[in-house]
Amino acid sequence: MSGDSNGRREEWGSRWGLILAMAGNAIGLGNFLRFPVQAAGNGGGAFMIPYFISLVLLGVPLMWIEWGLGRYGGSLGHGTSPAIFDALWKNRVAKYIGILGVFLPLVVLVYYIYICSWTLAFSVFSAIGSYPVVQDGSAAVSTAAYLAPYRAYLNDYIGASSGNVIFTPLPIAYLFFVGTLVLGMAILGKGVAKGIEVLNKIAIPALFIMGFVLFIRVLSLKSPLDPNITAVNGLAFLWEPDMSGLFNAKVWLAAAGQVFFTLSLGMGAIMTYASYVKKKDDIALAGLATASLNEFAEVVFGSTIAIVAAVIFFGSEGASVIARDGAFSLGFISMPAIFTHIGYGGFFGFLWFLLLFFAGITSVVALAQPAIAFFEDELGWTRRRSVVTLAVFFFVVAHLPMLVSGALDEMDFWAATLGLVILALFEVIIFFWIFGADKAWEEIAHGGRIRIPRVFFYIMKYITPLFLLVILVAWSYDQLPGILSKSDTGVWAARAFLLALLGAHVWAVRVAWRRRRMRQFAQVQS
């Protein structure tokens, strides 16, 4: 079991450290790259209406539910969903359903660590000024032509090229991946309070400071194409509402999905972090504070920096092209193009990618912690053994999305799209319907410095699970057929890996519970 020399489980060192760590879990690359693309492509300002409705009916209730589940499990000496579900629901299948809370974050980390390493590399590249420089006049030709050298720069770095099954990243990409992996594992090796908490006490305030500096710089940018284009045009591009989007089911699904991604719900990490909370600690206010910090980072900085800069530099049409091309195009292609043509661009590029790296590395340690907690709590491993095992695992399996085309998207769909909704639905059902709504509500409210409005009791019990069921059915109907129809080599390689990893989780749970029964039998005999 994890803990100190007396066998006690670890705990967070301070309330502020806990909130920052939870915020670091939630604030990730999606806040600054995925959110502006989703908002711009789904009705602009009108997107925020379903977004905030989803936040109230889905995001905040699930945040409280996961905090409640985690603290309850921690009081019993467990920090992962297999054991927590088993404690709440005395059914032999409960612990196997809970496997998702360890399995999903591991799958996401297989490719997320590699992507996080890009941000560290590009931060260094910005500082040393290694990007190609394109003459300003070429921007008038077309956005695509202007961005082509920067796209080639990214593709050369990660080895992406059309028509090839196998990627061949540059050696420097491999070195930054290894460095990011070593750093993340070293932080985890220090433990919850001395490692994860210390990281977030440094990274999250620094992230907000860098975000504020970049926010001010973007608002002062001048267009190289038209002096009449200012930040006002960029803000209008993103926030001018297209009210027709409110009657589009896909916009609502996109908004609900973004709430999931941005708060890291349905991944098991919040539950594990909350298991290190003291029983008497307030989770009502802490959960709300976590969501608020995340929303500030996303709505203020995430919606302003990248997309507004793209509008100022490339115009509304060019920004639309960039947004349609996805988050990587926005963050790793258009932003370097902008930084090479503004004063002190190397410095601001360094800040932008360092901000992304801090957002990424805090999420990396959060997503790895459920597996470490399982090793420690259920298998009795030391933290050192747990971290070394994970480090070797990630080093080996990360080569799949790093080298094989199509593997990343396949893994992302099953783990970070469909899987998290399934786990979240089980969390609500098991906590509020099987364990009992009144007991669940009492657990969430216990020790609270604020009184959660009673209406959230009914939202958590009825509306949130219904909302989740609608999302699950809609995503399955809209996306699942297309995913299942794929038959590329990389896709099948990813599916084989997912099945093998899931089988390993089932085996690990069986071993853990067999050992538990043997310990209980020995105690009875003695």
C-alpha positions as CSV (number, residue, x, y, z in Angstrom):
1,M,0.0,0.0,0.0
2,S,1.2,3.5,-0.8
3,G,2.1,5.7,2.1
4,D,4.7,6.5,4.7
5,S,6.9,4.2,6.8
6,N,3.9,3.5,9.1
7,G,1.8,2.2,6.3
8,R,-0.6,5.1,6.0
9,R,-1.7,6.3,2.6
10,E,-0.3,9.5,1.3
11,E,-2.2,12.7,1.6
12,W,-2.0,16.1,0.0
13,G,0.2,18.6,1.8
14,S,-2.2,21.6,1.6
15,R,-5.6,22.5,0.4
16,W,-4.2,25.0,-2.1
17,G,-1.8,22.3,-3.4
18,L,-4.7,19.9,-3.8
19,I,-6.7,22.5,-5.8
20,L,-3.7,23.3,-8.0
21,A,-3.0,19.6,-8.6
22,M,-6.7,19.0,-9.6
23,A,-6.5,22.1,-11.8
24,G,-3.3,20.7,-13.4
25,N,-5.1,17.5,-14.0
26,A,-7.9,19.3,-15.8
27,I,-5.9,22.0,-17.6
28,G,-4.3,20.3,-20.6
29,L,-3.5,20.8,-24.2
30,G,-7.2,20.7,-25.1
31,N,-7.8,24.0,-23.3
32,F,-5.5,25.9,-25.6
33,L,-5.7,23.9,-28.8
34,R,-9.0,21.9,-29.0
35,F,-11.4,24.5,-27.4
36,P,-10.8,27.4,-29.9
37,V,-11.1,25.0,-32.9
38,Q,-14.4,23.5,-31.4
39,A,-15.8,27.0,-30.7
40,A,-14.9,28.4,-34.1
41,G,-16.3,25.5,-36.0
42,N,-19.5,25.1,-34.0
43,G,-21.3,28.5,-34.1
44,G,-18.8,30.8,-32.4
45,G,-20.4,32.6,-29.5
46,A,-23.5,30.4,-29.9
47,F,-21.4,27.4,-29.0
48,M,-20.9,28.8,-25.5
49,I,-24.7,28.4,-24.8
50,P,-24.7,24.6,-25.0
51,Y,-21.2,24.6,-23.6
52,F,-22.2,26.3,-20.3
53,I,-25.4,24.3,-20.1
54,S,-23.3,21.1,-20.4
55,L,-20.9,22.5,-17.8
56,V,-23.8,22.9,-15.3
57,L,-25.7,19.7,-16.1
58,L,-22.7,17.4,-16.8
59,G,-19.3,18.9,-15.9
60,V,-19.7,20.2,-12.4
61,P,-22.0,17.4,-11.2
62,L,-19.6,14.8,-12.5
63,M,-16.7,16.7,-10.9
64,W,-18.4,16.4,-7.5
65,I,-19.3,12.8,-8.1
66,E,-15.7,11.8,-8.9
67,W,-14.5,13.8,-5.9
68,G,-17.0,12.0,-3.7
69,L,-16.1,8.6,-5.1
70,G,-12.4,9.2,-4.6
71,R,-12.7,10.4,-1.0
72,Y,-14.9,7.5,-0.1
73,G,-12.5,5.0,-1.6
74,G,-9.5,6.7,0.0
75,S,-11.1,6.3,3.5
76,L,-11.1,2.6,2.8
77,G,-7.5,2.5,1.6
78,H,-8.3,2.4,-2.2
79,G,-7.6,5.0,-4.9
80,T,-8.8,3.4,-8.1
81,S,-12.2,2.6,-9.6
82,P,-11.9,-1.2,-9.5
83,A,-11.7,-1.2,-5.7
84,I,-14.0,1.7,-5.2
85,F,-16.8,0.2,-7.4
86,D,-16.3,-3.1,-5.6
87,A,-16.8,-1.4,-2.3
88,L,-19.9,0.4,-3.4
89,W,-21.5,-2.4,-5.3
90,K,-21.2,-5.9,-3.9
91,N,-21.3,-7.6,-7.3
92,R,-18.5,-9.6,-8.9
93,V,-18.6,-7.6,-12.1
94,A,-18.2,-4.2,-10.3
95,K,-14.4,-4.4,-10.1
96,Y,-14.1,-5.4,-13.8
97,I,-16.2,-2.4,-14.8
98,G,-13.9,-0.3,-12.7
99,I,-10.9,-1.4,-14.8
100,L,-11.8,1.4,-17.2
101,G,-10.6,3.9,-14.6
102,V,-7.1,2.6,-14.9
103,F,-7.2,1.4,-18.5
104,L,-8.4,4.6,-20.2
105,P,-5.8,7.0,-18.8
106,L,-3.0,4.5,-19.6
107,V,-4.1,4.3,-23.2
108,V,-4.3,8.1,-23.5
109,L,-0.9,8.5,-22.0
110,V,0.6,6.1,-24.6
111,Y,0.3,8.9,-27.2
112,Y,-0.2,12.0,-24.9
113,I,3.4,11.8,-23.6
114,Y,4.7,12.0,-27.1
115,I,2.5,14.9,-28.1
116,C,3.5,16.7,-24.8
117,S,7.2,16.2,-25.8
118,W,6.5,18.2,-29.0
119,T,5.6,21.3,-26.9
120,L,8.9,21.1,-25.0
121,A,10.8,20.7,-28.3
122,F,9.1,23.6,-30.0
123,S,9.7,25.8,-26.9
124,V,13.4,25.2,-27.4
125,F,13.1,25.7,-31.2
126,S,11.4,29.0,-30.6
127,A,14.2,30.1,-28.2
128,I,16.9,29.3,-30.7
129,G,15.0,30.6,-33.7
130,S,15.1,27.4,-35.9
131,Y,11.8,27.9,-37.7
132,P,11.8,28.7,-41.4
133,V,11.2,32.4,-42.3
134,V,8.7,33.2,-45.1
135,Q,8.5,36.6,-46.6
136,D,5.5,38.6,-45.5
137,G,4.3,39.2,-49.0
138,S,3.6,35.5,-49.6
139,A,0.8,35.6,-47.0
140,A,-1.2,37.6,-49.6
141,V,-1.0,34.6,-52.0
142,S,-2.8,32.0,-49.8
143,T,-2.8,30.9,-46.2
144,A,-2.0,27.3,-47.2
145,A,1.0,28.4,-49.3
146,Y,2.3,30.6,-46.5
147,L,2.0,27.9,-43.9
148,A,3.5,25.2,-46.1
149,P,7.1,25.5,-44.8
150,Y,5.8,25.4,-41.2
151,R,3.7,22.4,-41.9
152,A,6.7,20.7,-43.5
153,Y,8.7,21.6,-40.4
154,L,6.3,19.8,-38.1
155,N,5.9,16.8,-40.5
156,D,9.7,16.4,-40.7
157,Y,9.9,16.5,-36.9
158,I,7.3,13.9,-36.2
159,G,8.0,11.9,-39.4
160,A,4.4,12.3,-40.8
161,S,4.1,11.9,-44.6
162,S,1.1,10.9,-46.7
163,G,0.8,7.4,-48.0
164,N,3.3,5.8,-45.6
165,V,2.3,3.3,-42.9
166,I,5.5,3.8,-40.9
167,F,6.6,7.3,-39.6
168,T,10.2,8.2,-39.2
169,P,10.5,11.0,-36.7
170,L,13.7,12.9,-36.5
171,P,16.2,11.7,-33.8
172,I,15.7,15.0,-31.9
173,A,12.0,14.1,-31.6
174,Y,12.9,10.8,-30.0
175,L,15.2,12.6,-27.5
176,F,12.6,15.0,-26.4
177,F,10.1,12.2,-26.0
178,V,12.6,10.3,-23.7
179,G,13.3,13.5,-21.8
180,T,9.6,14.2,-21.2
181,L,9.0,10.6,-20.1
182,V,11.9,10.6,-17.7
183,L,10.8,14.0,-16.2
184,G,7.2,12.8,-15.7
185,M,8.3,9.5,-14.1
186,A,10.8,11.3,-11.9
187,I,8.0,13.6,-10.6
188,L,5.8,10.6,-9.9
189,G,8.6,8.9,-8.1
190,K,8.6,11.7,-5.5
191,G,5.1,10.9,-4.5
192,V,1.8,12.8,-4.2
193,A,2.8,15.7,-1.9
194,K,6.5,16.0,-2.7
195,G,6.2,15.3,-6.4
196,I,2.8,15.9,-8.0
197,E,1.8,18.7,-5.6
198,V,5.1,20.5,-5.9
199,L,5.0,20.3,-9.7
200,N,1.5,21.9,-9.8
201,K,2.4,24.6,-7.3
202,I,5.1,25.7,-9.8
203,A,3.5,24.9,-13.1
204,I,-0.1,26.2,-12.7
205,P,0.8,29.7,-11.4
206,A,3.5,29.9,-14.1
207,L,1.0,28.8,-16.7
208,F,-1.4,31.6,-15.8
209,I,1.3,34.2,-15.8
210,M,2.5,33.1,-19.3
211,G,-1.1,33.0,-20.5
212,F,-1.6,36.6,-19.3
213,V,1.6,37.8,-21.1
214,L,0.6,36.1,-24.3
215,F,-3.0,37.4,-23.9
216,I,-1.8,41.0,-23.8
217,R,0.6,40.5,-26.7
218,V,-2.1,39.0,-28.9
219,L,-4.4,41.9,-28.2
220,S,-1.7,44.3,-29.3
221,L,-0.9,42.5,-32.6
222,K,-1.1,44.3,-35.9
223,S,-2.1,42.7,-39.1
224,P,0.6,42.5,-41.9
225,L,-2.2,42.3,-44.5
226,D,-4.7,45.0,-43.4
227,P,-4.0,47.6,-40.7
228,N,-7.8,47.7,-40.1
229,I,-7.8,44.1,-38.8
230,T,-7.3,44.1,-35.0
231,A,-7.9,41.9,-32.1
232,V,-11.5,43.1,-32.1
233,N,-12.0,41.2,-35.5
234,G,-10.4,38.1,-34.0
235,L,-12.7,38.2,-31.0
236,A,-15.7,38.8,-33.3
237,F,-14.6,35.8,-35.4
238,L,-14.7,33.5,-32.4
239,W,-17.6,35.0,-30.4
240,E,-20.0,36.4,-32.9
241,P,-22.9,34.0,-32.4
242,D,-24.3,31.8,-35.2
243,M,-27.6,31.1,-33.5
244,S,-28.5,28.4,-36.1
245,G,-26.0,26.2,-34.2
246,L,-28.3,26.0,-31.3
247,F,-30.7,23.8,-33.3
248,N,-27.9,21.5,-34.5
249,A,-27.5,18.3,-32.5
250,K,-23.8,18.0,-33.5
251,V,-23.1,21.4,-31.9
252,W,-24.5,20.2,-28.6
253,L,-22.6,17.0,-28.8
254,A,-19.4,19.0,-29.5
255,A,-20.0,21.2,-26.5
256,A,-20.7,18.3,-24.2
257,G,-17.7,16.5,-25.5
258,Q,-15.5,19.6,-24.9
259,V,-16.7,19.8,-21.3
260,F,-15.6,16.2,-20.8
261,F,-12.2,16.7,-22.4
262,T,-11.5,20.0,-20.6
263,L,-12.3,18.7,-17.1
264,S,-10.7,15.3,-17.6
265,L,-13.9,13.6,-16.6
266,G,-14.5,9.9,-16.9
267,M,-10.8,9.1,-16.9
268,G,-10.3,7.9,-13.3
269,A,-7.6,10.5,-12.5
270,I,-9.9,12.9,-10.5
271,M,-11.1,9.9,-8.5
272,T,-7.6,8.8,-7.7
273,Y,-6.4,12.3,-6.8
274,A,-9.5,12.7,-4.5
275,S,-8.6,9.5,-2.7
276,Y,-5.7,11.3,-1.1
277,V,-8.0,13.8,0.5
278,K,-8.6,13.7,4.2
279,K,-12.1,12.5,5.2
280,K,-13.0,15.8,6.8
281,D,-11.7,17.9,4.0
282,D,-14.2,20.0,1.9
283,I,-14.7,18.7,-1.6
284,A,-17.7,20.8,-2.5
285,L,-15.8,24.1,-2.7
286,A,-12.6,22.4,-3.8
287,G,-14.3,20.8,-6.8
288,L,-16.0,24.0,-7.8
289,A,-12.7,25.9,-7.5
290,T,-11.0,23.3,-9.7
291,A,-13.6,23.7,-12.4
292,S,-13.4,27.5,-12.2
293,L,-9.7,27.6,-12.6
294,N,-10.0,25.3,-15.6
295,E,-12.8,27.3,-17.2
296,F,-10.8,30.6,-16.7
297,A,-7.8,29.1,-18.5
298,E,-9.9,27.7,-21.3
299,V,-12.5,30.5,-21.9
300,V,-10.1,33.5,-21.4
301,F,-6.7,32.2,-22.6
302,G,-7.7,29.3,-24.7
303,S,-10.2,31.2,-26.7
304,T,-8.1,34.3,-27.2
305,I,-4.4,33.5,-27.9
306,A,-4.2,31.1,-30.8
307,I,-7.4,31.8,-32.8
308,V,-7.4,35.6,-32.4
309,A,-3.7,35.7,-33.5
310,A,-4.6,33.6,-36.5
311,V,-7.4,36.0,-37.5
312,I,-5.2,39.1,-37.1
313,F,-2.4,37.6,-39.1
314,F,-4.2,35.6,-41.8
315,G,-7.7,37.2,-41.8
316,S,-11.0,35.5,-41.2
317,E,-10.8,33.2,-44.2
318,G,-7.3,32.1,-43.4
319,A,-8.3,31.5,-39.7
320,S,-11.2,29.4,-40.9
321,V,-8.9,27.2,-43.0
322,I,-6.6,26.8,-40.0
323,A,-9.4,25.9,-37.6
324,R,-10.9,23.3,-40.0
325,D,-7.4,21.7,-40.2
326,G,-7.5,20.9,-36.5
327,A,-5.8,21.7,-33.2
328,F,-2.3,20.7,-34.3
329,S,-2.4,23.0,-37.3
330,L,-3.5,25.9,-35.0
331,G,-0.9,25.3,-32.3
332,F,2.2,23.9,-34.1
333,I,1.9,25.4,-37.6
334,S,0.1,28.8,-37.5
335,M,1.6,30.0,-34.2
336,P,5.2,29.5,-35.2
337,A,4.4,31.3,-38.5
338,I,3.1,34.2,-36.5
339,F,6.0,34.3,-34.0
340,T,8.6,34.5,-36.8
341,H,7.1,37.8,-37.9
342,I,6.5,39.7,-34.7
343,G,8.9,41.6,-32.4
344,Y,10.6,39.3,-29.9
345,G,8.7,36.4,-31.5
346,G,11.2,33.9,-30.3
347,F,10.5,34.8,-26.7
348,F,6.7,34.7,-27.2
349,G,7.0,31.4,-29.0
350,F,9.1,30.1,-26.1
351,L,6.3,31.2,-23.7
352,W,3.5,29.7,-25.8
353,F,5.0,26.3,-26.1
354,L,6.3,26.3,-22.5
355,L,2.7,27.1,-21.4
356,L,1.5,24.1,-23.5
357,F,4.3,21.9,-21.9
358,F,3.3,22.8,-18.4
359,A,-0.4,22.1,-19.3
360,G,0.7,18.8,-20.7
361,I,3.1,17.5,-18.1
362,T,0.7,18.2,-15.2
363,S,-1.9,16.1,-17.1
364,V,0.7,13.4,-17.7
365,V,1.4,12.8,-14.0
366,A,-2.3,12.9,-13.3
367,L,-3.2,10.3,-15.9
368,A,-0.4,8.0,-14.7
369,Q,-1.4,8.2,-11.0
370,P,-4.4,5.8,-11.2
371,A,-2.1,2.9,-12.4
372,I,0.4,3.7,-9.7
373,A,-2.3,3.8,-7.1
374,F,-3.6,0.4,-8.3
375,F,-0.1,-1.1,-8.0
376,E,0.4,0.3,-4.5
377,D,-3.1,-0.2,-3.0
378,E,-4.1,-3.4,-4.6
379,L,-0.9,-5.3,-5.4
380,G,1.2,-3.9,-2.5
381,W,4.0,-2.7,-4.7
382,T,6.4,0.1,-3.6
383,R,6.2,3.4,-5.4
384,R,9.6,2.9,-7.0
385,R,8.6,-0.4,-8.5
386,S,5.3,1.0,-9.7
387,V,7.0,4.0,-11.4
388,V,9.8,2.0,-13.0
389,T,7.2,-0.5,-14.4
390,L,5.2,2.3,-15.9
391,A,8.3,4.0,-17.3
392,V,9.3,0.8,-19.1
393,F,5.7,0.2,-20.3
394,F,5.4,3.8,-21.8
395,F,8.8,3.7,-23.4
396,V,8.0,0.4,-25.2
397,V,4.4,1.0,-26.3
398,A,4.6,4.7,-27.2
399,H,6.4,3.5,-30.3
400,L,3.1,2.4,-31.7
401,P,1.5,5.8,-32.2
402,M,5.0,7.3,-32.7
403,L,5.8,5.1,-35.6
404,V,2.6,3.6,-37.0
405,S,0.2,5.7,-39.0
406,G,-3.5,5.5,-37.9
407,A,-2.8,4.0,-34.4
408,L,-3.1,7.4,-32.5
409,D,-6.6,8.2,-33.9
410,E,-7.9,4.7,-33.2
411,M,-6.6,4.8,-29.6
412,D,-7.9,8.3,-29.1
413,F,-11.4,7.3,-30.1
414,W,-11.8,4.3,-27.9
415,A,-10.1,5.8,-24.8
416,A,-10.7,9.6,-25.0
417,T,-14.1,9.7,-26.8
418,L,-16.3,6.6,-26.2
419,G,-14.6,5.1,-23.2
420,L,-14.7,8.1,-20.9
421,V,-18.5,8.5,-21.4
422,I,-19.0,4.8,-20.6
423,L,-17.0,5.1,-17.4
424,A,-18.8,8.4,-16.3
425,L,-22.2,6.7,-16.8
426,F,-21.2,3.8,-14.6
427,E,-19.8,6.3,-12.0
428,V,-23.2,8.0,-11.7
429,I,-25.3,4.8,-11.8
430,I,-23.1,3.0,-9.2
431,F,-22.8,6.0,-6.8
432,F,-26.3,7.4,-7.0
433,W,-28.5,4.4,-7.9
434,I,-26.7,1.3,-6.5
435,F,-24.9,2.7,-3.5
436,G,-27.8,5.1,-2.9
437,A,-28.5,8.7,-3.8
438,D,-28.9,9.9,-0.2
439,K,-25.6,8.3,0.9
440,A,-23.9,9.6,-2.2
441,W,-25.2,13.2,-1.6
442,E,-24.1,13.0,2.0
443,E,-20.6,11.9,1.0
444,I,-20.2,14.8,-1.4
445,A,-21.6,17.4,1.1
446,H,-19.7,16.1,4.1
447,G,-17.2,18.7,5.4
448,G,-18.3,21.3,2.8
449,R,-17.7,25.0,3.4
450,I,-20.4,25.8,0.9
451,R,-23.9,24.3,0.7
452,I,-24.4,22.7,-2.7
453,P,-27.9,23.7,-4.0
454,R,-30.3,20.8,-3.5
455,V,-31.3,21.0,-7.2
456,F,-28.0,19.3,-8.0
457,F,-29.1,16.2,-6.1
458,Y,-31.8,15.7,-8.8
459,I,-29.4,16.8,-11.6
460,M,-26.9,14.2,-10.5
461,K,-29.5,11.4,-10.1
462,Y,-31.6,12.0,-13.2
463,I,-30.4,14.6,-15.7
464,T,-26.6,13.8,-15.7
465,P,-27.0,10.0,-16.4
466,L,-29.7,10.8,-19.1
467,F,-27.4,13.4,-20.7
468,L,-24.5,10.8,-20.7
469,L,-26.8,8.2,-22.2
470,V,-27.8,10.5,-25.0
471,I,-24.1,11.4,-25.7
472,L,-23.2,7.7,-25.7
473,V,-25.9,6.7,-28.1
474,A,-25.3,9.7,-30.4
475,W,-21.6,9.2,-30.6
476,S,-22.0,5.5,-31.2
477,Y,-24.5,6.2,-34.0
478,D,-22.5,9.0,-35.6
479,Q,-18.9,7.8,-35.2
480,L,-18.8,4.1,-34.4
481,P,-19.7,2.8,-37.9
482,G,-16.9,4.8,-39.5
483,I,-14.4,3.7,-36.9
484,L,-15.3,0.0,-37.2
485,S,-15.1,0.2,-41.0
486,K,-11.4,1.1,-40.9
487,S,-9.0,-1.7,-41.8
488,D,-5.6,0.0,-42.1
489,T,-2.5,-1.8,-40.7
490,G,-2.1,0.9,-37.9
491,V,-5.8,0.6,-36.9
492,W,-5.5,-3.2,-36.5
493,A,-2.3,-2.8,-34.6
494,A,-3.9,-0.4,-32.2
495,R,-6.9,-2.7,-31.7
496,A,-4.7,-5.6,-30.9
497,F,-2.8,-3.5,-28.4
498,L,-6.0,-2.3,-26.7
499,L,-7.3,-5.9,-26.4
500,A,-4.0,-7.1,-25.0
501,L,-3.8,-4.2,-22.5
502,L,-7.4,-4.8,-21.4
503,G,-6.7,-8.5,-20.9
504,A,-3.7,-7.6,-18.8
505,H,-5.9,-5.4,-16.6
506,V,-8.4,-8.2,-16.1
507,W,-5.6,-10.5,-15.1
508,A,-4.2,-7.9,-12.7
509,V,-7.5,-7.4,-11.0
510,R,-8.0,-11.2,-10.6
511,V,-4.6,-11.5,-9.0
512,A,-5.2,-8.6,-6.7
513,W,-8.6,-9.9,-5.5
514,R,-7.2,-13.4,-5.1
515,R,-4.5,-12.0,-2.8
516,R,-7.0,-10.0,-0.9
517,R,-9.1,-13.2,-0.2
518,M,-6.0,-15.0,0.9
519,R,-5.1,-12.2,3.3
520,Q,-8.7,-12.2,4.7
521,F,-8.7,-16.0,5.1
522,A,-5.3,-15.8,6.9
523,Q,-6.6,-13.1,9.3
524,V,-9.7,-15.3,10.1
525,Q,-7.5,-18.3,10.8
526,S,-5.2,-16.4,13.1
